[in-house]
Amino acid sequence: MILVTGGAGYIGSHVTRDMLVKGYKVAVLDNLSTGHLEAVDKRAIFIFGDIGDERLLEQVFKRFPIRAVMHFSSSCLVGESVRNPMKYYQNNVEKTIRLINKMLAHQITRLIFSSTCATYGIPTGTVLTEDHGLHPINPYGRSKLMIETILKDLSESNGLHYVSLRYFNVAGAHPSAEIGEDHFPETHLIPNVLQHLQGKTKEVSIFGGDYHTPDGTCVRDYIHVCDLSDAHILALEYLVQSNLVSDIFNLGNERGYSVLDIIKSCEAITNRQARVKVLPKRFGDPPLLVASSEKIRNVLGWIPKHNLEQIIRTAWNWHEKHPEGFPK
Protein backbone atom coordinates (compact mmCIF):
# COMPACT_ATOMS: atom_id res chain seq x y z
CA MET A 1 0.00 0.00 0.00
CA ILE A 2 1.14 3.53 -0.81
CA LEU A 3 0.40 6.43 1.54
CA VAL A 4 -0.37 9.69 -0.29
CA THR A 5 -0.19 12.75 1.94
CA GLY A 6 -2.15 15.64 0.50
CA GLY A 7 -4.03 13.23 -1.74
CA ALA A 8 -7.15 15.42 -1.76
CA GLY A 9 -5.24 18.20 -3.46
CA TYR A 10 -4.87 18.99 -7.16
CA ILE A 11 -1.77 16.92 -7.89
CA GLY A 12 -2.23 14.30 -5.17
CA SER A 13 -5.74 13.41 -6.35
CA HIS A 14 -4.51 12.81 -9.91
CA VAL A 15 -1.62 10.64 -8.74
CA THR A 16 -3.95 8.69 -6.44
CA ARG A 17 -6.36 7.98 -9.27
CA ASP A 18 -3.62 6.89 -11.66
CA MET A 19 -2.01 4.59 -9.09
CA LEU A 20 -5.34 2.90 -8.42
CA VAL A 21 -5.81 2.34 -12.16
CA LYS A 22 -2.38 0.65 -12.22
CA GLY A 23 -3.40 -1.69 -9.42
CA TYR A 24 -1.77 -0.05 -6.40
CA LYS A 25 -3.59 0.08 -3.08
CA VAL A 26 -3.66 3.66 -1.83
CA ALA A 27 -4.35 5.37 1.48
CA VAL A 28 -4.83 9.16 1.39
CA LEU A 29 -4.00 11.32 4.40
CA ASP A 30 -5.30 14.89 4.15
CA ASN A 31 -6.59 17.55 6.55
CA LEU A 32 -8.75 19.11 3.78
CA SER A 33 -7.42 22.59 4.56
CA THR A 34 -6.94 23.19 0.84
CA GLY A 35 -7.91 19.84 -0.68
CA HIS A 36 -11.35 18.47 -1.52
CA LEU A 37 -12.83 15.20 -0.32
CA GLU A 38 -14.75 14.96 -3.61
CA ALA A 39 -11.43 14.78 -5.46
CA VAL A 40 -10.36 11.60 -3.67
CA ASP A 41 -11.04 8.46 -5.67
CA LYS A 42 -13.58 6.29 -3.80
CA ARG A 43 -11.34 3.24 -4.23
CA ALA A 44 -8.72 4.81 -1.97
CA ILE A 45 -8.80 4.65 1.82
CA PHE A 46 -9.28 8.19 3.11
CA ILE A 47 -7.83 9.26 6.47
CA PHE A 48 -8.72 12.70 7.72
CA GLY A 49 -5.86 14.29 9.59
CA ASP A 50 -2.64 16.26 9.58
CA ILE A 51 0.88 14.98 8.87
CA GLY A 52 2.02 16.86 11.96
CA ASP A 53 -0.16 14.67 14.19
CA GLU A 54 2.35 12.09 15.45
CA ARG A 55 -0.27 9.99 17.23
CA LEU A 56 -2.27 9.70 14.02
CA LEU A 57 0.84 8.83 12.01
CA GLU A 58 1.65 6.11 14.51
CA GLN A 59 -1.84 4.66 14.09
CA VAL A 60 -1.64 4.82 10.29
CA PHE A 61 1.72 3.09 10.06
CA LYS A 62 0.64 0.40 12.54
CA ARG A 63 -2.69 -0.24 10.83
CA PHE A 64 -1.71 -0.27 7.16
CA PRO A 65 1.11 -2.13 5.36
CA ILE A 66 2.65 1.04 3.89
CA ARG A 67 5.48 0.32 1.44
CA ALA A 68 6.23 3.91 0.41
CA VAL A 69 5.01 7.46 0.92
CA MET A 70 4.19 10.07 -1.71
CA HIS A 71 4.36 13.41 0.05
CA PHE A 72 2.29 16.27 -1.38
CA SER A 73 1.19 17.97 1.86
CA SER A 74 2.61 21.48 1.93
CA SER A 75 1.76 25.15 1.72
CA CYS A 76 2.70 26.41 -1.73
CA LEU A 77 1.86 30.09 -2.28
CA VAL A 78 4.99 32.14 -2.87
CA GLY A 79 3.45 35.47 -1.89
CA GLU A 80 1.95 34.07 1.28
CA SER A 81 5.29 32.53 2.21
CA VAL A 82 6.86 36.00 2.13
CA ARG A 83 4.09 37.46 4.30
CA ASN A 84 3.91 34.52 6.69
CA PRO A 85 7.16 32.54 6.55
CA MET A 86 6.58 30.73 9.84
CA LYS A 87 3.56 28.96 8.37
CA TYR A 88 5.81 27.55 5.65
CA TYR A 89 8.58 26.45 7.97
CA GLN A 90 6.03 24.78 10.25
CA ASN A 91 3.90 23.14 7.54
CA ASN A 92 6.60 22.29 5.03
CA VAL A 93 9.60 21.58 7.24
CA GLU A 94 8.63 20.79 10.83
CA LYS A 95 5.68 18.57 9.93
CA THR A 96 7.60 16.79 7.19
CA ILE A 97 10.32 15.96 9.72
CA ARG A 98 7.65 14.40 11.95
CA LEU A 99 6.38 12.35 9.00
CA ILE A 100 9.86 11.11 8.10
CA ASN A 101 10.65 10.23 11.73
CA LYS A 102 7.54 8.05 11.91
CA MET A 103 8.36 6.46 8.56
CA LEU A 104 11.83 5.48 9.74
CA ALA A 105 10.50 4.23 13.09
CA HIS A 106 8.35 1.79 11.10
CA GLN A 107 11.12 0.84 8.63
CA ILE A 108 9.44 2.64 5.73
CA THR A 109 12.35 3.88 3.68
CA ARG A 110 10.90 4.99 0.33
CA LEU A 111 9.66 8.55 -0.20
CA ILE A 112 8.59 10.50 -3.29
CA PHE A 113 8.87 14.20 -2.46
CA SER A 114 6.93 16.99 -4.13
CA SER A 115 9.52 19.73 -4.65
CA THR A 116 9.68 22.81 -6.84
CA CYS A 117 11.73 24.82 -9.31
CA ALA A 118 11.59 27.60 -6.69
CA THR A 119 14.62 25.89 -5.13
CA TYR A 120 16.73 27.32 -7.98
CA GLY A 121 15.93 30.98 -7.43
CA ILE A 122 16.86 33.30 -10.30
CA PRO A 123 18.20 31.22 -13.23
CA THR A 124 21.58 32.02 -14.71
CA GLY A 125 20.90 30.21 -18.00
CA THR A 126 18.08 29.60 -20.45
CA VAL A 127 17.32 25.96 -19.56
CA LEU A 128 17.60 24.69 -16.00
CA THR A 129 19.32 21.39 -15.28
CA GLU A 130 19.35 19.68 -11.90
CA ASP A 131 22.93 20.79 -11.22
CA HIS A 132 22.05 24.49 -11.45
CA GLY A 133 22.88 26.40 -8.29
CA LEU A 134 20.24 26.42 -5.56
CA HIS A 135 19.52 29.93 -4.32
CA PRO A 136 15.79 30.20 -3.46
CA ILE A 137 14.57 33.76 -2.96
CA ASN A 138 11.43 33.12 -0.89
CA PRO A 139 10.46 31.04 2.16
CA TYR A 140 8.46 28.61 0.03
CA GLY A 141 11.50 27.69 -2.06
CA ARG A 142 13.74 27.63 1.00
CA SER A 143 11.37 25.31 2.86
CA LYS A 144 11.47 22.81 -0.01
CA LEU A 145 15.25 23.03 -0.27
CA MET A 146 15.54 22.40 3.48
CA ILE A 147 13.65 19.13 3.06
CA GLU A 148 15.78 18.14 0.07
CA THR A 149 18.87 18.70 2.24
CA ILE A 150 17.38 16.64 5.07
CA LEU A 151 16.51 13.82 2.66
CA LYS A 152 20.05 13.74 1.32
CA ASP A 153 21.51 13.56 4.82
CA LEU A 154 19.10 10.81 5.89
CA SER A 155 19.79 8.79 2.76
CA GLU A 156 23.41 8.65 3.85
CA SER A 157 22.81 8.05 7.56
CA ASN A 158 19.48 6.25 7.96
CA GLY A 159 18.90 4.31 4.77
CA LEU A 160 16.08 6.54 3.53
CA HIS A 161 15.69 6.34 -0.25
CA TYR A 162 13.90 9.14 -2.02
CA VAL A 163 13.12 10.79 -5.31
CA SER A 164 12.59 14.54 -5.23
CA LEU A 165 10.64 15.94 -8.18
CA ARG A 166 11.08 19.63 -8.92
CA TYR A 167 7.90 20.85 -10.61
CA PHE A 168 7.69 23.68 -13.05
CA ASN A 169 4.20 25.03 -13.95
CA VAL A 170 1.63 22.27 -13.50
CA ALA A 171 -1.68 22.72 -15.31
CA GLY A 172 -4.51 20.87 -17.02
CA ALA A 173 -7.02 18.36 -15.69
CA HIS A 174 -7.89 14.69 -15.95
CA PRO A 175 -9.26 13.81 -19.43
CA SER A 176 -12.51 12.66 -17.81
CA ALA A 177 -13.00 16.19 -16.41
CA GLU A 178 -13.97 14.54 -13.12
CA ILE A 179 -11.05 16.08 -11.22
CA GLY A 180 -9.13 19.26 -11.90
CA GLU A 181 -7.64 22.40 -10.41
CA ASP A 182 -9.70 24.15 -7.72
CA HIS A 183 -7.72 26.49 -5.47
CA PHE A 184 -8.78 29.41 -3.33
CA PRO A 185 -7.25 31.81 -3.83
CA GLU A 186 -6.27 30.79 -7.35
CA THR A 187 -2.78 32.02 -8.22
CA HIS A 188 -2.01 30.01 -11.37
CA LEU A 189 -2.21 31.67 -14.76
CA ILE A 190 -4.19 29.16 -16.83
CA PRO A 191 -7.13 28.68 -14.42
CA ASN A 192 -7.23 32.43 -13.78
CA VAL A 193 -7.47 33.13 -17.51
CA LEU A 194 -10.11 30.46 -18.03
CA GLN A 195 -12.19 31.69 -15.09
CA HIS A 196 -12.00 35.19 -16.54
CA LEU A 197 -13.19 33.84 -19.92
CA GLN A 198 -16.10 32.24 -18.08
CA GLY A 199 -17.08 35.73 -16.94
CA LYS A 200 -16.08 35.31 -13.31
CA THR A 201 -13.62 38.21 -13.28
CA LYS A 202 -13.53 41.54 -15.10
CA GLU A 203 -9.96 41.21 -16.33
CA VAL A 204 -6.78 39.17 -16.27
CA SER A 205 -3.89 40.79 -14.42
CA ILE A 206 -0.36 40.11 -15.64
CA PHE A 207 2.76 41.27 -13.88
CA GLY A 208 5.28 43.10 -16.03
CA GLY A 209 5.30 43.80 -19.74
CA ASP A 210 8.88 44.88 -20.34
CA TYR A 211 10.96 41.78 -19.64
CA HIS A 212 13.75 40.86 -22.06
CA THR A 213 11.58 38.25 -23.75
CA PRO A 214 10.02 38.17 -27.25
CA ASP A 215 6.77 39.87 -26.16
CA GLY A 216 7.90 41.47 -22.89
CA THR A 217 6.10 39.00 -20.58
CA CYS A 218 7.54 36.20 -18.47
CA VAL A 219 8.19 32.83 -20.11
CA ARG A 220 7.38 29.62 -18.27
CA ASP A 221 7.45 25.86 -18.82
CA TYR A 222 4.04 24.14 -18.50
CA ILE A 223 3.47 20.46 -17.75
CA HIS A 224 0.20 18.55 -17.77
CA VAL A 225 -0.83 17.20 -14.38
CA CYS A 226 -1.28 13.70 -15.84
CA ASP A 227 2.27 13.74 -17.22
CA LEU A 228 3.39 14.81 -13.77
CA SER A 229 1.46 11.89 -12.31
CA ASP A 230 3.17 9.47 -14.68
CA ALA A 231 6.55 10.73 -13.45
CA HIS A 232 5.60 10.03 -9.82
CA ILE A 233 4.63 6.45 -10.58
CA LEU A 234 7.84 5.90 -12.54
CA ALA A 235 9.78 7.32 -9.59
CA LEU A 236 7.99 4.93 -7.24
CA GLU A 237 8.83 1.97 -9.47
CA TYR A 238 12.43 3.19 -9.59
CA LEU A 239 12.66 3.13 -5.80
CA VAL A 240 10.95 -0.25 -5.50
CA GLN A 241 13.25 -1.87 -8.05
CA SER A 242 16.42 -0.60 -6.36
CA ASN A 243 16.84 -0.02 -2.64
CA LEU A 244 20.11 1.81 -3.13
CA VAL A 245 19.02 4.87 -5.11
CA SER A 246 18.02 8.41 -4.30
CA ASP A 247 17.76 11.13 -6.90
CA ILE A 248 16.37 14.50 -7.96
CA PHE A 249 14.60 15.24 -11.26
CA ASN A 250 13.11 18.27 -12.97
CA LEU A 251 9.59 17.97 -14.36
CA GLY A 252 8.91 20.21 -17.32
CA ASN A 253 8.38 20.13 -21.08
CA GLU A 254 11.63 21.86 -22.09
CA ARG A 255 9.62 24.55 -23.88
CA GLY A 256 8.68 27.99 -22.66
CA TYR A 257 5.51 29.98 -23.29
CA SER A 258 5.01 33.62 -22.43
CA VAL A 259 2.10 34.93 -20.41
CA LEU A 260 0.63 36.41 -23.59
CA ASP A 261 1.12 33.09 -25.40
CA ILE A 262 -0.99 31.41 -22.72
CA ILE A 263 -3.71 34.04 -22.90
CA LYS A 264 -3.88 33.78 -26.71
CA SER A 265 -4.08 29.99 -26.53
CA CYS A 266 -6.90 30.18 -23.98
CA GLU A 267 -8.74 32.64 -26.22
CA ALA A 268 -8.37 30.35 -29.24
CA ILE A 269 -9.61 27.25 -27.42
CA THR A 270 -12.60 29.00 -25.80
CA ASN A 271 -13.33 31.32 -28.73
CA ARG A 272 -13.58 34.19 -26.25
CA GLN A 273 -11.67 37.43 -25.83
CA ALA A 274 -9.77 38.33 -22.67
CA ARG A 275 -9.38 41.76 -21.15
CA VAL A 276 -5.80 42.11 -19.95
CA LYS A 277 -4.41 44.53 -17.38
CA VAL A 278 -0.65 44.93 -17.07
CA LEU A 279 0.57 45.55 -13.51
CA PRO A 280 4.10 46.27 -12.24
CA LYS A 281 6.60 43.44 -12.03
CA ARG A 282 6.66 41.28 -8.93
CA PHE A 283 9.90 40.94 -7.03
CA GLY A 284 11.70 37.72 -7.82
CA ASP A 285 9.87 36.83 -11.05
CA PRO A 286 12.62 35.71 -13.46
CA PRO A 287 12.06 36.52 -17.15
CA LEU A 288 12.62 32.91 -18.23
CA LEU A 289 12.04 29.64 -16.36
CA VAL A 290 12.32 26.50 -18.48
CA ALA A 291 13.26 22.99 -17.36
CA SER A 292 15.65 20.53 -18.84
CA SER A 293 13.97 17.14 -18.52
CA GLU A 294 16.82 15.23 -20.14
CA LYS A 295 17.78 13.51 -16.89
CA ILE A 296 14.35 12.07 -16.07
CA ARG A 297 13.87 11.00 -19.68
CA ASN A 298 17.18 9.13 -19.65
CA VAL A 299 16.95 7.62 -16.16
CA LEU A 300 13.23 6.88 -15.77
CA GLY A 301 12.15 6.82 -19.40
CA TRP A 302 9.56 9.53 -18.75
CA ILE A 303 8.03 11.13 -21.84
CA PRO A 304 5.39 13.89 -21.48
CA LYS A 305 2.39 13.21 -23.72
CA HIS A 306 0.48 16.50 -23.63
CA ASN A 307 1.21 19.71 -25.53
CA LEU A 308 0.03 23.18 -24.53
CA GLU A 309 -3.24 22.91 -26.43
CA GLN A 310 -4.11 19.67 -24.64
CA ILE A 311 -3.15 21.18 -21.29
CA ILE A 312 -5.49 24.12 -21.79
CA ARG A 313 -8.28 22.11 -23.39
CA THR A 314 -8.47 19.61 -20.52
CA ALA A 315 -8.41 22.49 -18.03
CA TRP A 316 -11.23 24.23 -19.93
CA ASN A 317 -13.30 21.02 -20.00
CA TRP A 318 -12.92 20.79 -16.23
CA HIS A 319 -13.97 24.42 -15.69
CA GLU A 320 -16.93 24.04 -18.05
CA LYS A 321 -18.13 20.89 -16.29
CA HIS A 322 -17.46 22.32 -12.81
CA PRO A 323 -17.98 26.09 -13.08
CA GLU A 324 -17.94 26.41 -9.29
CA GLY A 325 -15.21 23.84 -8.76
CA PHE A 326 -15.76 21.02 -6.30
CA PRO A 327 -18.83 21.24 -4.02
CA LYS A 328 -18.07 23.53 -1.09
N, C-alpha and C positions, 0 to 999 in steps of 0.2 A: 504493500500500500504506500502511496505517495501522499505526504501532507503538503497542502498548498496553503500557505499563509497569505491572506489578502485575496482569497479566491473568489470573493464577491465583487471585486473591482473589475475595471475594464480589461486589463491584460490577463489577470488571474482567471477570470471567468472563461476567456477564450482558451487558455491553456488547459484548464480543467476539462472543458468539453472535448477538446481534441485528444487528451489522454484517455478519457473514457471510451471514445470511439476506437482507440488503438488497443483497448483491452485492459488498461491499468485500472486498479482500484484506487479511488481518490477520496481523501478526507479534506474538507475545506475548513480552515479556521479564520474567522473574520469577526471584527467587532461592529461591522456595518456603519462605522462612522462616516465613511465615504462610499462604501460599496452598496450593492443592492441584492437583497435576498433573491429577488426574481431572476437575477442573472446567473444564479448557481444552478447548474444542471441537477435535475432531480435524482439522477443516478449516483451522485456524490453524497457522502455523509457530511452533513453540515454541523459545525460546532461553533456556537456563538461565544465569542470571547476575545481577549486581547493577548498578544504574544508576550506582553510584559507580566502576565499573570502566571507566576511560577507554579502555583498549586494546580492551575488548570493544565499547564504544560505537562506536569508530572502525571496527571490523570490521563491525558491524551497518549503520552508515550507508553504508559503501562497498559492501556486498554487496547491500542491498535498496533498491529505489526508494521510499523513505519520503516520503510527501507531507505527513504531519502526525503529531503525537504526542498520544496520550491518556495522561495521567500520573496513575496511581493509586497508585504505589509510595510508601508513607509509613507511619510508625508512627502509631497513632491512638487510643491509650488515654490518656484524660485523667489518670487517677490515676497511671499509670506515668510520664507526662511530668513530673508534680510530683516524683516520687521520683528520676527519672533524666533530668533535662532535657537533658544532653549528648547522649544517644541521639537525642533529637528534633531537636536542632539539627544533628547530623551526618546523620541519615537524611533528614530533611525539608527541610533548607536546603542544607547543603554538597553533598550528592549531587545534589540538583535543579539546583544551579548547574553542576555538571559536565555533567549531561545537557543543559542549555540551551546551554552553551558548545559542545558537540559538534554540537548541532542547527544553531546559527548558522554553525559552521565548514563545514557541508555545505549551507548555504543552505536549511535547513528552517525555515520561519518561522511555522508554524501549530501552536498548542499548546492543548489542552483540559486545564484544570487542575482537579483534584479538591480543592476547598476545603471550608469548614465554617462553620456558624453560630457556632462557637466564636470566630470573629474578632470578633464583636460584644461579647462579654462579658455583663454584666448589662443586660438591656433596660430602656429607660426608657419604653416604651410597650407596648401590648397586641399589636400586629402589627408585625413588623420589615420595613422596606423596606431596599433596598440603600444608601440614603443615611444610615442610622442610624450613629451614631458607632461607631468601632472601638476597643474597649478590652478585648482578651482578657485573661483572668485566670489563664491557665495556659500552660505552655510549648508544649503542643500547638497551642492557638489562636494563640499568638505566632509559632510556626514557619510556620503557614499564611499569616498576615498578612505575614510577611517576604517570602515568595515572591510574594504578590500585589503588594507594593511593588516588588520586583525586576522583575516582569513589566511593570508600568506604566512603569518607567524604561526598560526595554529596548524597549518598543513605541515610545517617543519617540526613542530614540537608535540602535537597531539594526534597526528594521523587523520586530521580532517581533510577531506578531498572535495574540492569545489570547482565550479565553473562560474565565473562572473561575466555577465553579459551587459555590455555598455550600449544602451539604446540611443538611437538618434530620434527622429521625430516619428512616433508611432501614430498611425491613423487607420481609418477604414473600419469595417464591421464584418461580422460573420456573413457569409453569402446567403444564409437563410433569413437574415435580417431579424433574427430572434434575440440576439444580443449585440450590443454596440456601445458607443461612447456616451456616457451620461454623467457629467461632472457638474458640481456647483461649488464655487463659480467655475465656469468653463474658461480656460486660458489658452486652449489650443486653436491654431488658426483655422484648420479645415472645418471643425464643427461650428466655430463662431461664424464663419462665412456662410455655411449652409443654414444655420439658424436665422441669420440675417435675410437670406434669400427666401426663407419661409415666412418672412414678415414679422419676426419676433423682435427685431431691433431696427432702429432707424438707419444705422450706418455700420460700416466695418471700420474699426480703427486700426491703422498700421503705424508702426513706430520707426520713423526715419525714412527719408526718401532721397538721401544724398550720399549713400554708401558708395564705395568704389566697386560697384557691381554693374552688370550690363544695364539694368533699369533703375539703379539707385536704391533698391530695397534688398533686405537680407536674403541670403540664399541658404536653404536648408535641405537636408537629405531626409526623404520620407520613406517609411517602411510600413507595409501592411501588417496589421495585428496578427493575421493568420500566418504570415511568413515568420513573424516574431515567435509565434507559438511553435511552429515547426522547429525553430532553432533551439528552443527550450527542451523539446523532447529529444532531439539529437544530442544535446548536452547531457541529458539524463542517461541516455544509452551509452554515451562515452564514459561516464563515470562508472556505470554498472559493469561495463566490459573490462575496465582497468581500474584497480584499486590504488594505483600509484600515481595518478595524474591529478593535476590542478591546473587551471588555465583561465585566461581572460580573452574575450573576443568582442570586437565591435559588431553591431547589428545595424546595417544601413544598406542602401541600394547603390552606393558609389556614384550617385548622380544628384546634383543639386537643382532645386527649383526656387525661384525668387517668390517673395510674397505676392507680387503682382501676377506671376505665373499661376500660382495657386488660385487666386481670385478669378482669373480668366478661365481656368479649367472648370471651376465650380459654376461659373456663368454658362459655359458651353453645355455642361451636362444637365443643368436644370433649366436651361433656356430662359434665364432670368438675369436681370441687370442689378449689379451691386452699387451701392453708394459708398464711396470710400473717403475716409477722413485721415489725413496724414498728421500724426502727432510727432513731437520731438523724440529723438532717439532715447532708448533706455540704456542706462549704464550697464556695461558688460555684455551687450549684444554684439558678437563678432559679425563682420560682414558675411563670412563664408564658413559653413560648418558641414562638411561632407565626410562620410566614413569610407575608409578602405575596408572592404569585407573579404579581402584576399585570404586572410588567415583562416577564418571560419569556413570558407569555401574549401580550402585545401585540407584542413584538419578534420572537419566534421562532414564535409560534402554538402553543406547547406547551399541551396540555390533559391533565392526569392522568386516567387511566381507571379507577383502582381505588379503592374506598372501604375503610374500615377492615375490614369483614367479609372482603372479598376479600384484603386484605393478610394477615390472620391465617389465613384458610383455606388460602391457598397455602403459607404457612409451615408450617402443621400437616401438610399433605399431604407436604411435603418431610421433615419430622421423622418422620412415620409410615413413609415409604418408606425413609428412611435413619436409623434410630434411633441409629446410632453415627457419623453423619456420613459424610464421605468415607473410603475405606479409608486406614488409617494405615500 
